[in-house]
Amino acid sequence: MTFKLLIPLALAQCLLSACSFMEPHAMDVDLDVQHTALAKHFEEEASELQAKIEEHQKFLNQFETKRYLYGRHANDLKAHSQEVIDLYQQAITANRDMAEMVRGAGH
């Protein structure tokens, strides 16, 4: 009975002793560089979303000025474009907030 318990204990001891030889700071990378890169990523994403908003605003203006081309679907297209613009605006706000949070965590 004790022999069955001894085997798992011996294996656990081997695993724990193997982990003690690992270097504790082997994966420690400069966090400031990582935070700066992550903040830059969020800012770039916000810029890309701003370009998409401008594109959808052009569509929205076209739907408003040339309603005759779209017939009764013009209102649906306008509503859809406005909803997409609002969603992109929320995403821009979230990305900029995340960039500020990452910058704050880096200092």
Backbone as CSV, one residue per row, in Angstrom:
resi,resn,N_x,N_y,N_z,CA_x,CA_y,CA_z,C_x,C_y,C_z
1,MET,0.819,-1.186,0.000,0.000,0.000,0.000,0.870,1.259,0.000
2,THR,1.913,1.274,0.811,2.788,2.434,0.860,3.629,2.557,-0.407
3,PHE,3.872,1.438,-1.076,4.643,1.469,-2.314,3.871,2.211,-3.403
4,LYS,2.523,2.053,-3.448,1.694,2.756,-4.439,1.711,4.260,-4.183
5,LEU,1.810,4.665,-2.952,1.866,6.075,-2.603,3.263,6.648,-2.824
6,LEU,4.254,5.834,-2.701,5.634,6.269,-2.830,5.981,6.671,-4.266
7,ILE,5.439,5.985,-5.238,5.746,6.280,-6.648,5.262,7.679,-7.042
8,PRO,3.999,8.061,-6.788,3.593,9.424,-7.151,4.359,10.493,-6.381
9,LEU,4.687,10.230,-5.122,5.462,11.196,-4.357,6.860,11.373,-4.938
10,ALA,7.463,10.302,-5.380,8.795,10.380,-5.983,8.735,11.147,-7.302
11,LEU,7.710,10.916,-8.088,7.561,11.648,-9.352,7.331,13.134,-9.098
12,ALA,6.510,13.447,-8.118,6.263,14.851,-7.779,7.549,15.520,-7.316
13,GLN,8.340,14.841,-6.528,9.619,15.389,-6.060,10.557,15.652,-7.234
14,CYS,10.589,14.741,-8.186,11.436,14.931,-9.372,11.004,16.151,-10.168
15,LEU,9.713,16.316,-10.369,9.209,17.461,-11.121,9.507,18.767,-10.405
16,LEU,9.285,18.805,-9.118,9.551,20.024,-8.368,11.030,20.371,-8.347
17,SER,11.873,19.378,-8.223,13.309,19.659,-8.224,13.777,20.108,-9.604
18,ALA,13.168,19.607,-10.655,13.527,20.042,-12.008,13.146,21.498,-12.225
19,CYS,12.031,21.916,-11.670,11.598,23.304,-11.814,12.501,24.255,-11.043
20,SER,13.116,23.797,-9.979,13.962,24.680,-9.179,15.243,25.050,-9.913
21,PHE,15.643,24.281,-10.903,16.849,24.588,-11.656,16.597,25.588,-12.776
22,MET,15.330,25.880,-13.057,15.021,26.840,-14.122,15.393,28.244,-13.659
23,GLU,15.834,29.041,-14.576,16.204,30.411,-14.256,14.922,31.222,-14.056
24,PRO,14.734,31.878,-12.926,13.459,32.540,-12.646,13.184,33.747,-13.539
25,HIS,14.227,34.401,-14.045,14.016,35.593,-14.859,14.357,35.350,-16.322
26,ALA,14.219,34.139,-16.760,14.582,33.812,-18.140,13.659,34.492,-19.137
27,MET,12.400,34.703,-18.777,11.445,35.283,-19.715,11.169,36.749,-19.407
28,ASP,11.983,37.354,-18.547,11.782,38.744,-18.172,12.301,39.631,-19.293
29,VAL,11.399,40.275,-20.005,11.757,41.141,-21.125,11.423,42.562,-20.710
30,ASP,12.030,43.488,-21.318,11.809,44.888,-20.984,10.340,45.257,-21.186
31,LEU,9.638,45.446,-20.084,8.193,45.707,-20.142,7.874,47.072,-20.733
32,ASP,8.768,48.037,-20.565,8.512,49.354,-21.150,8.428,49.272,-22.672
33,VAL,9.291,48.463,-23.267,9.272,48.286,-24.723,7.963,47.606,-25.139
34,GLN,7.556,46.608,-24.384,6.303,45.917,-24.698,5.111,46.850,-24.551
35,HIS,5.091,47.650,-23.491,3.971,48.573,-23.283,3.910,49.627,-24.379
36,THR,5.070,50.116,-24.770,5.109,51.111,-25.850,4.596,50.512,-27.154
37,ALA,5.018,49.299,-27.451,4.566,48.641,-28.686,3.066,48.368,-28.650
38,LEU,2.568,47.959,-27.500,1.142,47.680,-27.388,0.320,48.957,-27.506
39,ALA,0.775,50.024,-26.876,0.080,51.309,-26.987,0.090,51.796,-28.435
40,LYS,1.226,51.620,-29.117,1.316,52.011,-30.534,0.337,51.200,-31.377
41,HIS,0.211,49.906,-31.063,-0.738,49.056,-31.789,-2.167,49.582,-31.633
42,PHE,-2.546,49.927,-30.402,-3.899,50.430,-30.175,-4.127,51.757,-30.891
43,GLU,-3.121,52.619,-30.913,-3.248,53.897,-31.619,-3.366,53.690,-33.126
44,GLU,-2.585,52.759,-33.675,-2.678,52.467,-35.110,-4.044,51.896,-35.464
45,GLU,-4.562,51.047,-34.598,-5.892,50.476,-34.829,-6.945,51.572,-34.821
46,ALA,-6.806,52.528,-33.905,-7.751,53.645,-33.852,-7.660,54.488,-35.123
47,SER,-6.455,54.676,-35.640,-6.289,55.438,-36.885,-6.931,54.721,-38.070
48,GLU,-6.759,53.409,-38.128,-7.389,52.635,-39.206,-8.914,52.720,-39.122
49,LEU,-9.435,52.660,-37.919,-10.882,52.761,-37.748,-11.381,54.147,-38.133
50,GLN,-10.577,55.182,-37.856,-10.965,56.532,-38.247,-11.052,56.632,-39.770
51,ALA,-10.147,55.993,-40.494,-10.198,55.989,-41.960,-11.466,55.283,-42.443
52,LYS,-11.850,54.201,-41.762,-13.081,53.502,-42.139,-14.305,54.367,-41.866
53,ILE,-14.264,55.149,-40.797,-15.387,56.051,-40.503,-15.524,57.076,-41.621
54,GLU,-14.409,57.629,-42.059,-14.458,58.618,-43.134,-15.030,58.007,-44.409
55,GLU,-14.677,56.764,-44.691,-15.213,56.075,-45.867,-16.727,55.896,-45.757
56,HIS,-17.184,55.484,-44.575,-18.625,55.292,-44.400,-19.373,56.625,-44.370
57,GLN,-18.718,57.687,-43.955,-19.363,59.000,-44.017,-19.542,59.447,-45.463
58,LYS,-18.603,59.079,-46.322,-18.778,59.371,-47.751,-19.986,58.616,-48.295
59,PHE,-20.118,57.334,-47.893,-21.290,56.568,-48.316,-22.564,57.220,-47.812
60,LEU,-22.557,57.642,-46.571,-23.730,58.260,-45.965,-24.110,59.533,-46.709
61,ASN,-23.121,60.344,-47.055,-23.395,61.563,-47.821,-23.950,61.238,-49.203
62,GLN,-23.424,60.186,-49.813,-23.920,59.788,-51.131,-25.364,59.308,-51.038
63,PHE,-25.681,58.557,-49.979,-27.050,58.081,-49.804,-28.008,59.247,-49.582
64,GLU,-27.531,60.304,-48.930,-28.393,61.461,-48.675,-28.549,62.339,-49.906
65,THR,-27.462,62.554,-50.635,-27.523,63.463,-51.777,-28.111,62.821,-53.030
66,LYS,-27.961,61.525,-53.195,-28.452,60.852,-54.406,-29.473,59.777,-54.042
67,ARG,-30.488,60.215,-53.325,-31.528,59.291,-52.888,-32.234,58.631,-54.079
68,TYR,-32.316,59.347,-55.157,-33.033,58.841,-56.332,-32.368,57.583,-56.907
69,LEU,-31.057,57.412,-56.676,-30.371,56.229,-57.175,-30.708,54.969,-56.372
70,TYR,-31.050,55.154,-55.105,-31.232,54.016,-54.213,-32.695,53.719,-53.908
71,GLY,-33.566,54.588,-54.363,-34.999,54.343,-54.181,-35.391,54.251,-52.718
72,ARG,-36.266,53.312,-52.449,-36.773,53.197,-51.085,-35.757,52.555,-50.133
73,HIS,-34.640,52.062,-50.665,-33.605,51.472,-49.813,-32.652,52.521,-49.239
74,ALA,-32.806,53.763,-49.668,-31.888,54.816,-49.224,-31.921,54.971,-47.708
75,ASN,-33.114,54.948,-47.122,-33.202,55.105,-45.666,-32.537,53.943,-44.929
76,ASP,-32.724,52.742,-45.450,-32.075,51.582,-44.821,-30.557,51.689,-44.923
77,LEU,-30.072,52.097,-46.087,-28.633,52.238,-46.277,-28.056,53.338,-45.386
78,LYS,-28.797,54.432,-45.263,-28.359,55.512,-44.373,-28.290,55.036,-42.931
79,ALA,-29.320,54.328,-42.489,-29.357,53.841,-41.112,-28.216,52.856,-40.853
80,HIS,-27.971,51.990,-41.821,-26.883,51.023,-41.668,-25.532,51.734,-41.589
81,SER,-25.308,52.694,-42.473,-24.039,53.421,-42.465,-23.847,54.174,-41.156
82,GLN,-24.907,54.768,-40.649,-24.808,55.498,-39.390,-24.505,54.549,-38.230
83,GLU,-25.110,53.377,-38.256,-24.850,52.386,-37.202,-23.397,51.905,-37.248
84,VAL,-22.887,51.689,-38.451,-21.493,51.263,-38.594,-20.557,52.364,-38.098
85,ILE,-20.866,53.602,-38.434,-20.051,54.729,-37.968,-20.047,54.784,-36.446
86,ASP,-21.205,54.609,-35.831,-21.288,54.633,-34.368,-20.481,53.498,-33.743
87,LEU,-20.550,52.305,-34.333,-19.783,51.169,-33.810,-18.277,51.401,-33.938
88,TYR,-17.856,51.943,-35.075,-16.439,52.245,-35.256,-15.988,53.314,-34.261
89,GLN,-16.851,54.292,-33.993,-16.505,55.341,-33.032,-16.325,54.757,-31.633
90,GLN,-17.177,53.814,-31.271,-17.025,53.147,-29.977,-15.717,52.356,-29.921
91,ALA,-15.379,51.717,-31.024,-14.133,50.949,-31.080,-12.921,51.871,-30.986
92,ILE,-12.988,53.036,-31.604,-11.891,54.010,-31.508,-11.712,54.450,-30.066
93,THR,-12.819,54.759,-29.410,-12.753,55.171,-28.006,-12.149,54.065,-27.148
94,ALA,-12.562,52.828,-27.371,-12.035,51.702,-26.595,-10.544,51.511,-26.850
95,ASN,-10.103,51.627,-28.105,-8.685,51.467,-28.430,-7.842,52.573,-27.800
96,ARG,-8.332,53.801,-27.834,-7.573,54.900,-27.230,-7.536,54.764,-25.713
97,ASP,-8.622,54.310,-25.124,-8.624,54.065,-23.677,-7.628,52.974,-23.314
98,MET,-7.583,51.914,-24.121,-6.632,50.836,-23.860,-5.194,51.335,-24.014
99,ALA,-4.937,52.176,-24.998,-3.588,52.724,-25.186,-3.184,53.555,-23.975
100,GLU,-4.094,54.366,-23.463,-3.797,55.172,-22.275,-3.579,54.285,-21.060
101,MET,-4.354,53.242,-20.931,-4.207,52.331,-19.799,-2.848,51.629,-19.851
102,VAL,-2.454,51.201,-21.041,-1.174,50.503,-21.188,-0.021,51.475,-20.907
103,ARG,-0.146,52.704,-21.371,0.906,53.698,-21.086,0.996,53.962,-19.582
104,GLY,-0.151,54.035,-18.919,-0.163,54.255,-17.475,0.426,53.079,-16.717
105,ALA,0.212,51.872,-17.194,0.742,50.686,-16.534,2.235,50.563,-16.764
106,GLY,2.729,51.167,-17.822,4.139,51.054,-18.143,5.028,51.973,-17.320
107,HIS,4.416,52.942,-16.657,5.241,53.885,-15.886,5.056,53.719,-14.426
